[in-house]
Amino acid sequence: MKKLDGLQALRGFAAAYVLLFHLVPVSGLGEAFPALRAVARWGFAGVDLFFVLSGFVMWHTTIDRSGSGAARTFLLKRCARIYLGYWPWLALALALFALLAPQALAGKNLIGSLLLLDIDDRRLVISVAWSLVFELYFYALFAVLLLAGRRVRFAGVAAATIGVALFNLALLAWWPESLAGDAGEGHFFLSPFVAEFFAGSLLAAAWRADFGGAARLPVALAGLALAVVGAWFGVAGGELPAHQVQRLGSFGLAAAGLILAVAALDARLPWPRWSVALGDSSYALYLGHPLLLSLATLGGWFAPGRAPIVAAALAAAAIGAAFLYHRCIELPLYRRACMRIDARTPAEP
């Protein structure tokens, strides 16, 4: 299946934006550069972009597959992708914290961190791993849909997108007291993030259908317009979203618009190799940067007067480490796992 370089570049941008979101507050860069702080404070939206991208890729890579065998192979490979890329970072984090700062492990859910069963970032050893819990849930839902044919799958995705969005809007309108404002507010199984994931699948379905024959440029412009509107909804008031469903109609919409624009023009734009490489390493960057920033904070590296230099060095180190990790650890482990899964998968008649 052909890799879409533009979407891979977007994945790299999302990871880098999350890095900026975490780096600026702990480094003190926000005080020195208010404009940078104003941009970085919305960096959590990189996760919304990840979720919509994930839904797009899932549909794109499985469009011609269905049945129990396809569902099993899909789920095994996606679990291998998540866990094999995550566990080495977790092992490193546990070892370093146990050696250098045992107090950092106080109150952590070690079993939940190992198996990705806890969505409370305060209880996870690697805080950003809460989003991986949702990813695994998305994959389980999608594997169930793979049991059906493409038309039924599309209808299920469309119904889930609309139904989950309406459910969360109803909670916000009539039962706001049930919304706690954290990642698991409302009901985990009907999280607004599920709608973002399936919205990405709908975008992929439209893309694979060549947008119904529509010219690519108008589609791309429509996507950019959606991105602008969504971003404006998100940042216009200057306040962070109090509830996750608010992200759906703002940053989720912006993510969908960006992906629509990039997918429409992917083959027509020359994507720099470094941007695609950053996208390839995005999972490693997403998981690895919190550990590096935690060590820098515990070590007191962000001394007044040298914060910009240290922050720039740490950002470069996080990206460099992510690239090496992807090439030397994550990718070989995943490829080996896929070979074993394929070897044990019965051939389809």
C-alpha positions in Angstrom: 0.0 0.0 0.0 1.5 3.3 -1.1 2.5 5.6 1.7 1.1 9.1 1.5 4.1 11.4 2.1 2.0 14.4 2.9 0.1 12.6 5.7 3.3 11.3 7.0 4.6 14.8 7.2 1.5 15.9 9.0 2.2 13.1 11.5 5.6 14.5 12.1 4.2 18.0 12.6 1.7 16.7 15.2 4.4 15.0 17.2 6.6 18.1 17.0 3.7 20.3 18.1 3.1 18.1 21.2 6.8 18.4 22.0 6.5 22.1 21.8 3.4 22.0 24.0 5.4 20.2 26.8 8.7 22.0 26.2 7.8 25.6 26.5 6.2 25.6 30.0 8.9 23.5 31.7 11.8 25.3 30.1 10.7 28.9 30.8 10.7 29.8 27.2 7.2 31.2 27.5 8.4 34.0 29.8 11.2 34.9 27.4 9.1 34.5 24.2 5.4 35.3 24.8 4.6 34.7 21.1 6.0 31.2 21.3 4.0 30.5 24.4 0.8 31.7 22.6 1.5 29.1 19.9 2.6 26.3 22.1 -0.3 26.4 24.5 -2.5 24.8 21.8 0.0 22.0 21.1 -2.3 19.3 22.6 -4.2 19.6 19.4 -1.5 17.4 17.9 -3.2 14.5 19.5 -6.5 15.3 17.7 -4.5 15.3 14.5 -3.0 11.9 15.4 -6.5 10.4 16.0 -8.0 11.6 12.7 -4.8 10.5 10.8 -5.1 7.1 12.5 -8.6 6.6 11.3 -7.6 7.7 7.8 -4.7 5.2 7.6 -6.8 2.3 9.0 -9.4 2.7 6.2 -6.8 3.3 3.5 -4.7 0.2 4.4 -7.7 -2.2 4.8 -10.1 -1.1 2.1 -9.8 -4.3 0.2 -9.8 -6.6 3.2 -12.6 -8.2 5.2 -13.4 -11.4 7.1 -12.2 -12.9 10.3 -8.7 -13.6 9.0 -8.3 -10.0 8.0 -9.6 -8.7 11.3 -7.3 -11.0 13.3 -4.2 -10.0 11.3 -5.1 -6.3 11.5 -5.6 -6.4 15.2 -2.4 -8.4 15.9 -0.3 -6.1 13.7 -1.7 -2.9 15.3 -1.1 -4.2 18.8 2.4 -5.1 17.8 2.9 -1.6 16.4 1.7 0.0 19.6 3.3 -2.2 22.3 6.6 -3.0 20.6 7.2 0.7 20.0 6.1 1.6 23.5 7.6 -1.1 25.8 11.3 -0.2 25.3 10.5 3.5 26.2 8.6 2.3 29.3 11.5 0.0 30.4 13.9 2.9 29.9 11.7 5.3 31.9 11.3 2.8 34.7 15.0 2.2 34.9 16.0 5.8 34.9 13.3 6.9 37.4 14.1 4.1 39.7 17.8 5.0 39.6 17.6 8.8 39.6 14.2 9.8 41.0 12.3 7.0 42.7 9.8 9.6 43.9 8.6 10.1 40.3 7.1 6.6 40.4 5.0 7.2 43.5 1.3 6.7 42.7 1.9 5.3 39.3 -0.2 2.5 38.0 2.6 0.1 36.8 0.3 -2.6 35.5 -1.9 0.0 33.8 1.2 1.5 32.3 2.5 -1.8 31.1 -0.7 -3.0 29.5 -2.1 0.4 28.6 -5.2 0.1 30.7 -5.3 3.5 32.4 -6.3 6.8 30.7 -5.2 8.9 33.7 -2.0 10.6 32.5 -1.1 11.3 36.1 -1.0 7.6 36.9 1.0 6.6 33.8 4.8 6.3 33.8 4.8 7.9 30.4 2.1 10.5 30.6 1.2 10.7 26.9 0.5 7.0 26.8 -3.2 7.8 27.7 -3.8 8.3 24.0 -2.5 4.9 23.2 -5.3 3.4 25.3 -7.8 5.1 22.9 -5.8 3.9 19.9 -6.1 0.3 21.0 -9.8 0.7 21.5 -10.1 2.2 18.1 -8.3 -0.8 16.6 -10.6 -3.2 18.4 -13.7 -1.4 17.0 -12.2 -1.3 13.5 -11.3 -5.0 13.7 -15.0 -5.8 14.4 -16.0 -3.7 11.4 -13.6 -5.7 9.2 -15.8 -8.7 9.8 -18.3 -7.1 7.4 -18.0 -6.0 3.8 -17.0 -2.6 2.7 -20.5 -1.1 2.3 -21.6 -2.3 5.8 -18.3 -1.1 7.2 -18.8 2.4 5.7 -22.3 2.5 7.1 -21.0 1.5 10.5 -18.3 4.1 10.4 -20.7 6.9 9.4 -23.3 5.9 12.0 -20.6 5.7 14.7 -19.2 9.2 13.8 -22.6 10.9 13.9 -23.9 8.9 16.8 -20.9 9.5 19.1 -20.7 13.2 18.2 -24.5 13.7 18.9 -24.2 11.7 22.2 -21.4 13.9 23.5 -23.1 17.1 22.4 -26.2 16.0 24.3 -24.1 15.4 27.4 -22.6 18.9 27.0 -26.0 20.5 26.5 -28.2 18.7 29.1 -25.9 16.9 31.5 -22.7 19.0 31.7 -22.2 17.9 35.3 -21.4 14.4 34.0 -18.3 15.8 32.2 -15.2 16.0 34.3 -13.0 17.7 31.7 -10.3 14.9 31.6 -9.5 12.5 28.8 -12.0 9.9 30.1 -14.9 12.3 30.7 -18.4 11.1 29.9 -18.1 7.5 28.7 -14.8 6.0 27.5 -16.5 3.8 25.0 -18.3 6.7 23.5 -15.5 9.3 23.8 -15.4 12.2 21.3 -12.1 10.8 20.2 -13.9 7.9 18.7 -15.7 10.3 16.4 -12.4 11.9 15.4 -11.0 8.4 14.5 -14.0 7.4 12.4 -14.1 10.9 10.8 -10.6 10.1 9.5 -11.9 6.8 8.1 -14.7 8.7 6.3 -12.1 11.1 4.8 -10.1 8.1 3.6 -13.2 6.6 2.0 -13.9 9.9 0.2 -10.2 10.0 -1.0 -10.3 6.4 -2.2 -13.4 7.2 -4.1 -11.5 10.1 -5.8 -13.9 12.6 -4.0 -16.7 11.6 -6.3 -14.8 12.9 -9.3 -14.4 16.4 -7.9 -11.4 18.4 -8.9 -8.6 18.1 -6.4 -7.9 21.8 -6.0 -11.4 22.9 -4.8 -11.4 19.9 -2.4 -8.0 21.0 -1.0 -9.3 24.6 -0.6 -12.4 23.3 1.1 -10.2 21.4 3.5 -8.1 24.4 4.2 -11.3 26.4 4.9 -12.4 23.7 7.4 -9.0 23.8 9.1 -9.2 27.6 9.5 -12.7 27.5 10.8 -11.9 24.7 13.2 -8.8 26.4 14.5 -10.7 29.7 14.9 -13.4 27.9 17.0 -10.6 26.4 19.1 -8.5 29.5 19.8 -10.8 32.5 19.3 -11.9 32.7 22.9 -8.4 32.4 24.2 -9.5 29.7 26.7 -8.5 26.0 26.6 -11.4 23.7 26.0 -13.1 22.7 29.2 -14.5 19.5 27.7 -13.2 17.0 25.2 -16.3 17.3 23.0 -15.3 20.9 22.4 -12.2 19.6 20.8 -14.3 17.6 18.3 -15.8 20.7 16.8 -12.7 22.8 16.8 -9.3 21.0 16.7 -10.8 17.8 15.4 -12.4 19.8 12.6 -9.2 21.5 11.9 -7.3 18.2 11.8 -9.9 16.8 9.4 -9.6 19.9 7.2 -5.8 19.6 7.1 -5.9 16.0 6.2 -8.5 16.6 3.5 -6.3 19.3 1.9 -3.1 17.3 2.1 -4.7 14.1 0.8 -6.2 15.9 -2.1 -2.8 17.4 -3.2 -0.4 14.7 -1.9 0.8 13.5 -5.3 1.1 17.1 -6.6 3.3 18.5 -3.9 7.0 17.7 -3.3 7.2 16.9 0.4 10.7 17.4 1.8 12.4 14.2 2.8 13.1 15.5 6.3 9.4 16.0 6.9 8.6 12.5 5.8 11.4 11.2 8.0 10.1 13.1 10.9 6.7 11.5 10.3 8.3 8.1 10.3 9.8 8.8 13.7 6.7 10.5 15.1 5.7 7.7 17.4 9.2 7.5 18.9 9.2 11.3 19.3 5.8 11.3 20.9 6.7 8.7 23.5 10.3 9.7 24.1 10.2 13.4 24.6 8.4 13.4 28.0 11.1 11.2 29.5 13.8 13.6 28.2 12.0 16.6 29.5 11.4 14.9 32.9 15.1 14.2 33.3 16.0 17.8 32.3 13.6 19.2 34.9 14.8 16.9 37.6 18.4 17.8 36.8 17.7 21.5 36.9 19.0 22.0 33.4 16.7 25.0 32.7 18.6 27.5 34.6 17.7 31.2 34.1 19.6 32.7 31.2 20.3 29.5 29.4 16.8 28.1 28.9 16.6 28.9 25.1 19.9 27.1 24.4 19.0 24.1 26.6 15.5 23.9 25.1 16.8 24.0 21.5 19.4 21.3 22.4 16.7 19.1 24.0 14.4 19.5 21.1 17.2 18.5 18.7 18.1 15.6 21.0 14.5 14.4 21.2 14.2 14.4 17.4 17.6 12.8 16.8 16.9 10.1 19.4 13.5 9.4 17.9 15.0 9.0 14.5 17.6 6.5 15.8 15.0 4.7 17.9 12.7 4.3 14.9 15.4 3.0 12.6 17.3 0.7 15.1 14.6 -0.5 17.5 11.0 0.3 16.6 11.0 -0.6 12.9 13.1 -3.9 13.2 10.9 -5.1 16.1 7.7 -4.3 14.2 8.9 -5.9 10.9 9.9 -9.1 12.8 6.5 -9.2 14.5 4.7 -8.8 11.2 6.7 -11.6 9.6 5.7 -13.9 12.4 2.1 -12.9 12.2 2.0 -13.4 8.5 3.7 -16.8 8.8 1.0 -18.0 11.2 -1.9 -16.5 9.2 -3.7 -19.1 7.0 -3.7 -18.2 3.3 -7.1 -17.0 2.1 -8.9 -19.3 -0.4 
